[in-house]
Amino acid sequence: MKMLHALFFVFLTVAATAADTPYNETADAKLEISQALTQAATNKTPIIVVFGANWCGDCQMLNIAMTSGASASLLSRDFKIVKVNVGHFDKNLDVAKSYGVPLEKGIPAVVIISAKNEVLYATQEGELANAGKMGDKGIYEFFKRVTASAMAKK
């Protein structure tokens, strides 16, 4: 019985750890974006692609702001969100490059694309690379500004 309890505790710990990682390290980024584009085609919803990594504190802060902070309702209402793992700058670099996102300026980085896969906005200067210092309010103000601009181009 003690063994069963120990295994159950290990299972819960692993599940909790997995839930805390916003970037799926085994996901096929191109496939996820393609699936999002297919869904977006029917309802004309733009897509926010977030490039980041689980080891990145600023990426963690951005994830919290996007899922439970002030930005959450703004983004979930009008956008589909796809998170792309860049590892230690050794994964999905081609995906970022294809959208004109210079990851060497820092992560997290974002691109907003239309349902037709056209770039509506892309970070160019590491605008979110210090998301931790920006805090929830700064991240909200950033998304409020860039999403309004992107929606006007849609």
Secondary structure, DSSP 8 states (H G I E B T S, - for coil): -HHHHHHHHHHHHHHHHHHT--S-TT--HHHHHHHHHHHHHHHT--EEEEEE-TT-HHHHHHHHHHHHSTHHHHHHHH-EEEEEE-TTTTSSHHHHHHTT--GGG-SSEEEEE-TTS-EEEE--S-TTTTHHHHHHHHHHHHHHHHHHHHHHH-
